[in-house]
Amino acid sequence: MVLQQRHSKREFSAGGIVYKITVGKIYWLITQHSRHKGWSFPKGLIGDKVDNETKEETALREVEEEGGIKAKILLTEPFHTNYFYTYQGQKIYKTVYFFLMEYESGDIENHDFEVSAAKWLSTKEVRETLTFPADIQIFAKAVIALNKVRQVSVAQLDRALGSEPKG
């Protein structure tokens, strides 16, 4: 808590690490931010658009806005990460909660203006494309969790390292 008290601003965001299975291969949704051009997972500030919005509601909304798709939350306990960043000269301490989600419907081309691109990538491609170390660490946890939740074997995950699907 001492770290947090030294800084004048604190933020909380939520988002989703979304997967889908296409022709027996696992693909993950990642997005490129329009302003800073970093590749990450869809996420946004909790309660910035809806009063008393929950982490889960924010995560689902952000996946739909930034990813253009609808997804369902698979695990009620989110992964989280903390980091500092500077915006307009102010240092901000941020906590982000990510929920493991499964794709339900929609088209990634329908993302909003905050995102310049959205892609479905293989596990290997996601690891190679993510910009921020914290996202890479969270993604590793999501892959392990999916293995447990879906009872997907390591061999099946290895086979999921295919090329990007159409759509």
GULOLUM-305185 format. One line per field, with one value per residue (C-alpha): x, y, z; residue number from 1; chain; residue in three letters. Coordinates in steps of 0.001 Angstrom, whole numbers, padded with zeros to 6 digits, m for minus. Layout:
// GULOLUM-305185
X <- [X, ...]
Y <- [Y, ...]
Z <- [Z, ...]
n <- [NUM, ...]
chain <- [A, ...]
res <- [ALA, ...]
This chain:
// GULOLUM-305185
X <- [000000, 002915, 003673, 000119, 000044, 003020, 001159, m001740, m003767, m004992, m006840, m008671, m009421, m010883, m010734, m010776, m008376, m010627, m010043, m011884, m011362, m011422, m010849, m009361, m006899, m006931, m006793, m006659, m007954, m005446, m005911, m003658, m004297, m004920, m002873, 000238, 000133, 000856, m000611, m002587, m005919, m009155, m009516, m010843, m011515, m014062, m017062, m015916, m019153, m021571, m021922, m021316, m020155, m018570, m015243, m017104, m019455, m016526, m014561, m017485, m018222, m014599, m014284, m017357, m016244, m012550, m012774, m016085, m017247, m019347, m017746, m018604, m016516, m015184, m013537, m015061, m011646, m009715, m005976, m004584, m001532, m000282, 001942, 002874, 002549, 002781, 000049, 000268, 003084, 001205, 002393, m000505, m000630, m002963, m004500, m005956, m008219, m008388, m011028, m010534, m013336, m014672, m015765, m019510, m020253, m019304, m016633, m013335, m013626, m016396, m013984, m014286, m011998, m009774, m008370, m006584, m006545, m007848, m006509, m007046, m003593, m002188, m000692, 002826, 001963, 000351, 003494, 005568, 003215, 002193, 003959, 003955, 005737, 002799, 000466, 002862, 002884, m000915, m001291, 000883, m001518, m004518, m003061, m002521, m006041, m007568, m005708, m007340, m010811, m011173, m009029, m007010, m003836, m000427, m000259, m003494, m002137, 001027, m001075, m002927, 000191, m001161, m001610, m004143, m007703, m009773, m012448]
Y <- [000000, 002376, 002342, 003344, 006227, 008008, 008484, 010810, 008544, 004954, 003081, m000229, m001889, m005191, m007134, m010516, m013104, m014706, m017942, m019871, m023253, m023379, m026644, m028159, m025309, m022738, m019042, m016027, m012496, m009660, m005993, m003120, 000153, 003102, 005613, 003806, 000951, m001741, m005235, m006421, m007918, m005889, m003984, m000719, 001283, m000121, 002186, 004777, 004371, 002711, 003599, 000699, m001525, m004781, m006150, m008853, m006385, m004160, m007097, m008297, m004749, m004085, m007364, m006386, m002778, m003336, m006853, m006622, m009920, m011431, m013906, m015694, m015756, m019225, m018554, m016307, m015592, m013187, m013009, m009634, m007522, m004230, m001688, 001974, 004161, 007864, 009807, 013561, 013815, 012003, 008662, 006212, 002930, 000550, m002832, m004820, m007846, m010275, m012974, m016119, m016070, m018227, m016672, m016827, m014637, m011541, m010305, m008755, m006261, m004560, m003205, 000422, 003425, 002746, m000243, m000013, m003778, m007012, m010474, m014122, m015659, m019006, m019425, m019103, m016007, m014309, m014856, m013342, m010380, m009075, m005797, m005693, m008155, m008129, m009317, m012123, m013308, m013121, m014955, m017825, m018165, m018109, m020911, m023047, m022252, m023169, m026457, m027151, m025803, m027488, m030488, m029830, m031877, m030347, m032205, m030543, m027119, m027823, m028709, m025406, m023501, m023117, m020164, m017345, m018311, m016393, m014079]
Z <- [000000, 000578, m003177, m003974, m001495, m003087, m006355, m006909, m009159, m008946, m011730, m011999, m015321, m016471, m019686, m021309, m022593, m025186, m027034, m029713, m031290, m035085, m036932, m033785, m033199, m030396, m031285, m028969, m029480, m029225, m030057, m031058, m029245, m031584, m029574, m028320, m030914, m028318, m028722, m025717, m024691, m024709, m021440, m020047, m016924, m014513, m014210, m016747, m018740, m016295, m012606, m010206, m013052, m011865, m013050, m014962, m016666, m017630, m019041, m021174, m022387, m023322, m025225, m027226, m027801, m028518, m029926, m031785, m030299, m027545, m025167, m021948, m018788, m017964, m014600, m011951, m010429, m012678, m013220, m012226, m012761, m011326, m012999, m013192, m016249, m016944, m018707, m019318, m016780, m014022, m012675, m012334, m010421, m012249, m011449, m014347, m013916, m016841, m017160, m019216, m021801, m024594, m027906, m028587, m031618, m033579, m035942, m034865, m037725, m035683, m033048, m031906, m032516, m029486, m031366, m034709, m035265, m033763, m034589, m033784, m033272, m032225, m028763, m030143, m032202, m029193, m027119, m029932, m030559, m027128, m026367, m022571, m020224, m017775, m020562, m021500, m017874, m017588, m020903, m019623, m016671, m019027, m021157, m018044, m016812, m020155, m019995, m016630, m017468, m020818, m019870, m022978, m023013, m023563, m026873, m028026, m027025, m029002, m032063, m031590, m032660, m036213, m038538, m038238, m039232, m041770, m040386]
n <- [1, 2, 3, 4, 5, 6, 7, 8, 9, 10, 11, 12, 13, 14, 15, 16, 17, 18, 19, 20, 21, 22, 23, 24, 25, 26, 27, 28, 29, 30, 31, 32, 33, 34, 35, 36, 37, 38, 39, 40, 41, 42, 43, 44, 45, 46, 47, 48, 49, 50, 51, 52, 53, 54, 55, 56, 57, 58, 59, 60, 61, 62, 63, 64, 65, 66, 67, 68, 69, 70, 71, 72, 73, 74, 75, 76, 77, 78, 79, 80, 81, 82, 83, 84, 85, 86, 87, 88, 89, 90, 91, 92, 93, 94, 95, 96, 97, 98, 99, 100, 101, 102, 103, 104, 105, 106, 107, 108, 109, 110, 111, 112, 113, 114, 115, 116, 117, 118, 119, 120, 121, 122, 123, 124, 125, 126, 127, 128, 129, 130, 131, 132, 133, 134, 135, 136, 137, 138, 139, 140, 141, 142, 143, 144, 145, 146, 147, 148, 149, 150, 151, 152, 153, 154, 155, 156, 157, 158, 159, 160, 161, 162, 163, 164, 165, 166, 167]
chain <- [A, A, A, A, A, A, A, A, A, A, A, A, A, A, A, A, A, A, A, A, A, A, A, A, A, A, A, A, A, A, A, A, A, A, A, A, A, A, A, A, A, A, A, A, A, A, A, A, A, A, A, A, A, A, A, A, A, A, A, A, A, A, A, A, A, A, A, A, A, A, A, A, A, A, A, A, A, A, A, A, A, A, A, A, A, A, A, A, A, A, A, A, A, A, A, A, A, A, A, A, A, A, A, A, A, A, A, A, A, A, A, A, A, A, A, A, A, A, A, A, A, A, A, A, A, A, A, A, A, A, A, A, A, A, A, A, A, A, A, A, A, A, A, A, A, A, A, A, A, A, A, A, A, A, A, A, A, A, A, A, A, A, A, A, A, A, A]
res <- [MET, VAL, LEU, GLN, GLN, ARG, HIS, SER, LYS, ARG, GLU, PHE, SER, ALA, GLY, GLY, ILE, VAL, TYR, LYS, ILE, THR, VAL, GLY, LYS, ILE, TYR, TRP, LEU, ILE, THR, GLN, HIS, SER, ARG, HIS, LYS, GLY, TRP, SER, PHE, PRO, LYS, GLY, LEU, ILE, GLY, ASP, LYS, VAL, ASP, ASN, GLU, THR, LYS, GLU, GLU, THR, ALA, LEU, ARG, GLU, VAL, GLU, GLU, GLU, GLY, GLY, ILE, LYS, ALA, LYS, ILE, LEU, LEU, THR, GLU, PRO, PHE, HIS, THR, ASN, TYR, PHE, TYR, THR, TYR, GLN, GLY, GLN, LYS, ILE, TYR, LYS, THR, VAL, TYR, PHE, PHE, LEU, MET, GLU, TYR, GLU, SER, GLY, ASP, ILE, GLU, ASN, HIS, ASP, PHE, GLU, VAL, SER, ALA, ALA, LYS, TRP, LEU, SER, THR, LYS, GLU, VAL, ARG, GLU, THR, LEU, THR, PHE, PRO, ALA, ASP, ILE, GLN, ILE, PHE, ALA, LYS, ALA, VAL, ILE, ALA, LEU, ASN, LYS, VAL, ARG, GLN, VAL, SER, VAL, ALA, GLN, LEU, ASP, ARG, ALA, LEU, GLY, SER, GLU, PRO, LYS, GLY]
